[in-house]
Amino acid sequence: MSEKNEKVDDGSHYRRKDLHKYGQASNLKMNEHVKKLQSQGQQIHHLAFGQSPFPVPEKLCSAMQKHAFRNDYVSMSGIADLRSAICQHHNSFPTGYPEALIQPENIVVADGSKILIYLTMVVTDTVVILKAPSWTTYQSQVTLAGRQQIIVNCPFEDEWKITPQNLIQTLEGQEIQEKNLLLIFNNPGNPSGLLYTTEELEALGKVFRRYRILVISDEIYANLTYPDSCYTSLAKFYPEGTVVTTGLSKWSSAGGWRVGYAIFPPQLSNIREAVISAASHTYSCCAAPQQYAATEFLRDIESCKDFMYHTRRILHAVSIMCVKKLRAVGVRVHKSHAGYYIHPDFSNFREDLGRRSIFTGQQMCDAILAETKVALLPGAILHLEEPNSLTTRLCYVNFDGIKALEVSREIGLDQKLGEDFVDCYCQPTVEAIESLAAWCTNLKN
Ligand SMILES: Cc1ncc(COP(=O)(O)O)c(C=O)c1O
């Protein structure tokens, strides 16, 4: 056989057929791509990756050093002290959780909340309801778990939120009799910084109850809700059917530490047990040093409060700048209420882009990267079924968080951070947004 015809055995014949095109997480892949360009000397404004710009809080770092020697396999559901510290923490930052929910015996600690969302899918016999736009991992997990999915499309006009109307309308068009439903709810939201009001949550809770939907409420950004907004958990209105997932990754800048947890209501203790069993057969337990360090940190409510206050205030100020500058040039974008993201929609430029043979979100982001050096994640990935979506996910966290945090602390607690603060201490983000805005303006000329 000639060399040309020789088939390289790369193991592909072993691969599950439905995972033939299964790729890596698009955000992580994009991050690697940008890092590679940067290592080649290119100056890239990296707005494509949602990672905390702030340092790990001092208390958490010193606790980690102290507990580095801990090498035991520990409890599969998380050490008891950490589960009780989590309850203490949640009770100090009320979010409407019913008292019966915030109990150590309801909690499962894991290597990040991501795996807990996945394992809940795996151990339940459910059809999974996803909203679009949403964080891409949910859909990839549905595929990996071999589950069927139902997508609820949520338009810009509804602030990208799922509403009782569009949920009911979608479900009415499906063969769902006899099927268990699992809905992944995300509040505050990635990719848009959306935040549901108490009225919206109450109305949604009624629909979830009517259809007996098991809900995972992914609240990983809740502790990053901005000072002018108020966060309430869905668990307040639908306690019996809501599993809350959250963790330290976002608000305490510890994404790589992998400490997350789920809170199961007593009515779902059977699912909790199944998730712990699945944990015991896969990752065994969340890393012990991280658990002991997190326990000490969460018990120190004051240092949590100080860190949370400043980081939220800075992110809020940066988000206001981004929205203002993009709206000024005609980009459709909602204000963010929490976290690191906005979800700009460039559909007002569809004709102008078309003249340049740009028709898809991917083509648009490629052109933006090539011409402005601003890296964005194309929204088509988040919109699940809409490749032509001209939305993007923009992460406004490419500034020096250490410096910004230091200056915010010097300014003190009682002042708002204005535009001058952002111009001075979040300058890389300002530069990136101004380049993007100028690119939009040029499209019209
Ligand atoms: C919406 C959402 N949920 C969950 C996660 C993952 O959280 P963890 O680090 O706890 O696995 C992320 C991280 O990017 C996220 O954006």
The ligand as a Gaussian input file, in Angstrom:
#p B3LYP/6-31G(d) Opt

LIG

0 1
 C      -22.785000      30.082000      33.772000
 C      -21.634000      29.323000      34.345000
 N      -21.876000      28.285000      35.147000
 C      -20.868000      27.562000      35.680000
 C      -19.557000      27.870000      35.402000
 C      -18.460000      27.001000      35.950000
 O      -18.320000      27.145000      37.292000
 P      -17.286000      26.247000      38.108000
 O      -15.950000      26.888000      37.999000
 O      -17.845000      26.257000      39.502000
 O      -17.284000      24.876000      37.517000
 C      -19.260000      28.954000      34.573000
 C      -17.859000      29.268000      34.259000
 O      -17.472000      29.795000      33.280000
 C      -20.316000      29.710000      34.040000
 O      -20.087000      30.755000      33.251000

